[in-house]
Amino acid sequence: MANAVGQSPFQCLVDIERRARQRAKGLPREEQVQEIWRGISFRVGDTYLVSNITHVDRIMNCPGTLAKVPGAKTWVRGLANIRGILLPVIDLNACLTSKMTSIESRSRILIINQNGVYAGLLVDEVMGIKYFPEELLDTETPCQEAWVSPFNKGLFHYEQQTWVVFDMQTLTESNQFLNAAL
């Protein structure tokens, strides 16, 4: 330490700061900030889909029984009582492709609330939250699955898998989804 005798307290602090700056190592810098897209990943048939995380309120197991809805199309699987609220359960695959989903141990219901439409979507499997670098979003390549094309907002090709970005808001605005009566 330099001779502190004869230095004012302020000069002593300035000297300590100068020496600290000379010996200090800089903080690591992140040169490039990568934007991350987050979504709920799920499977309908053989198609892997992902929806914006803000479009899915909840994920739940399939209830043992659903109350039938008279006068509804077959893809309206029934009504579930979720915390005192009646929730229509829609078979997403049957609604969009006419192929009924068989309920198995991995089947789940995605609860959505878009445009005032509160519904549960029956899907084959939910894989959880997926994180994708935003620069990997491909909005130019057309979706190979015709049934999902109207709801497609892009593709992610990530870890040897293609994920179709499925827009729940577009689904809830479509006549195909809204016309559930026979």
N, C-alpha and C positions, 0 to 999 in steps of 0.2 A: 504494500500500500504506500502511496506517495506520502511525503511528509505533510501531515495534517496540521502541524504547528504553523501558525500564521495564516492559515486559510480560514475563510469564513465558512460557517456551516453550509451555506448555499454552494460555495465553490467546491466543497468536499463532495456534495451530492452530484454536482455536475461532473466531477472527475470520476466518481463511481459509475455514473451512467455511461460516460464515454468508454470506460474499460469494459463494461458489460456489453455494449454494442459491438465492440471489437471482437469479443470472444463468442458472441451469441451465434447460434446456427439459425438459419431461416426456417420458417415453417414449410412443410411440404405443400406444393401447389398442385392443384388439379387444373391442368391446362384446358381440358375440354369437359364441360358439363353435359352429361348425357340425359336427355329427357326420357322418362320411362312411362310406358302406357300400361295401366293395370286393368285387368278384367277377370271375370268369373268364367272359367273354362268348363265346358260340358260337352257331352256327346249325344247326338241324336242319330240312331242307326250307326252307320260307319263314318259319319261326318263329324269332325271335331270343330266345335264352335267356341267363340269367346265373345262375351258381351261386356260393355263398359261396366266397371264395378259399381257405378252410381245407378245403373238401371235395374239392379237386383236388390230387393230389400232384404230377403232372407232365403235360406235354403233349408228345406226340411225333408225328413223321411216321408215316405208315402204312408198315409194313415191306413189302418186295416180295412176300414169300410168308408165308403163315400155314399152320400145320399143321392139317389138318382134324380135327374132333372127331366121331368116329362116334357115332351115336345122339343127336345134339344137334339142336335145332331150327335152321332155316335162318338165323335171326338171330344165332346163335353163329358168327361168321365164321371162327374158328379160334383157335389158340394162337400167341402170339409169345414168343420167348425174350428177355426183357429182363434183361440182366446176370445171366444164369444162373437167373432165376426165370420159370416158365411163367405167362403172363398170358393169360387168356381174353379175346378181343376180341369185344365185343357191338356189333352194329349197333343203335344206340339208336332210330333211326327205324323199322327193321323190327321191333324188339321191341315198340314201343308202337303202331305204326300198320300194320304188315305191308307197308310200302313199303321195299324194299331201297335202301340208299345206294350210289350209284355212286362208286367211289373215284377221286378226281381229285387234281390237284396241291394244292388247298387243303384236302383232307380231312385230318383229324387224329384222334388218339386221346387222349382225356382219361383219365388213369390215376387211379383212385379207390381208396380203401381205407376203406370204411365198414362198421361192424358186423362186421368180420372178413371182409368180401367184398372181395377184391382183383381188380379187373377193369379192362379198357380199354374205353372207350366210343367207338365210331366215330361221328364227327359230320362234317357237311359242311364246316364252317369254324370256326376259332377266331379271334376278333378281338383277344384279349388281355385285359388287366386293364381293367375299367371302374370308375369312381368315381362314386357317386351320393350326393347329399345325402339323408340318412336320412329327412328329413321328406317326401320325394317318394314314399316307399314307400306304395303303395296296396294295402291288404289287403281292401278292401271290394268293389272291382269284380271280378266273376267273369272268369276267363280265357276268351277266345273259342275257343281250341283245346281240344276235348273230350279229346283224347289226353293233353294235358299237365296237365289240371285236377287229377288226383289228386296230382300232385307240385308243384303251384303253391303258393308261399308269398307271393305278392303280385306286383305289377306296378310297374315304373318307367316313367313316361312322361317321356322325356328326349331333348332335341334331335331332335324330330320322329320319334321311334322309341319303340315300346313293347317293353320288355324283360320277359319272364316270369322270375320268380325260381324256378329249378328246384332242388328239394331232393334232393340225391344220397342222403341218409340214408333218406328215404321211398322212393326208388327201390329201394335195396338191401334194404328190408324187404318190398317188394311181392311177392306170389306170381307176378305177371306176369313179373317179372324173374328170380325165383329158380327157376321151373319151366322149365329149359332143356332137359330131356330130352324126347325124342319120346314 
